[in-house]
Amino acid sequence: MESHKGVTLLDFWVSPFGQRARIAMAEKGIEFEYKEENLAQKSELLLKMNPVHKKIPVLVHDGKPVCESLIIVQYIEEAWPEKTPLLPSDPYQRAQARFWADFVDKKVYDCGTRLWKTKGEEKEAAKKEFIEILQILESELGDRKYFGGETFGYVDVAFVPFTAWFHSYETEAGFSVEESAPKISTWAKRCGERESVKKHLYEKEKVYEFVCMLKKRLGIE
């Protein structure tokens, strides 16, 4: 990996949003300093670098902060354009990639969280919605290797961190991603073989332990 001075990521280990930035930089071979944040007691640096939302992830490049995960990934793409492109060169294809990454951003995390936070009819409704989301994404993926075709790219980076949460979603809501959206399941396994993904995603059991800890903290039985 090539060394790049002044690249720091303020992040939290299990955050799928921070993992987007980590995977994008790994794909491009960009070395960076990782700073783990305590979200219960946020650092002065985080509050200074993201005074509006006060959230991770924040990419700090030569002292300048970039916030919000998809904006960070786009920044990484534009700041190091000569390295392993994540977005296609065609303007229409770029727009389509941004559309689907935005779809993932607006749908997957919120609905996935409701799978373990809710009960009864609300949980059943969330499960139905989540399966529909997966099937919409499966339809877009089709028979391609990755969302961008033969090349791992922007939409894959946006979506793949959530695959580490699939086991938690399945366990909590009682369904199977493989049965509901087999092509997404195959895609997830393929992505999981990439070094950039293997290095920055955690084992499904470790993620589920974190979910159980959150449930206990929030008093959810």
C-alpha positions, 0 to 999 in steps of 0.5 A: 500500500502506498503511504498518504500523509494526513489521512485519518478516519474517525470511526467505530469498529462495527459501523457499516458506514465507516466500513464503506470508507475503509473498504474504499480506501483498501480498494485504492491502496490508501493507507490511513490512520484509524481512530476508534471513537467512543460513541458514549463519550465522543472525542474533542476531535470528532466534535470539532471535525463534525460539529453539525451531526457529531457522528462518525465516520469522518475522513480527515485529509490534511486537516480538512474533514469530510463527513457522511459515508457516501460523500466520503467514498465519493471524495476518496474516488475524486481525491485519488482518481488514478487508483482503482476507479469505483465509479464508472466513467460514463455519466449515465452509469455514474448517475445510476450507481449513485441512485442505487447507493442512495437506495441502500442508504435510505432503506437497508439500515433503517429497516434492518434496525427495525428487525431487531428493535421491534416486536410482533406485527411491527417486526413482521412488517419490517421483515416483509419490507426488508425482503422486498428491499433485498429483492429490488436490489437482487433485480438490479444486480441480475446475473452480474458479478457485481452491481457495476458488472465485472468490477467491484464498485461504488454500489458494492462498497455502499451495500457490502458492509450490511452483509455482516449484519445479515445473520443478526437480521435473520436470527432476530426476524426468522427468515433466510437471505439465501432463500429470499434473495439467492443472488444477493446471498451469492454476491455477498459471499463473492464480495466477502472473498475480497481482501478489502472486505475480509479485512474490514468486516467482522464475523457475523457472530461478533456483530450479533453479540453487539446487537444483543448488547444493544438490545440489553442496553435498550431494555429490549427482550 
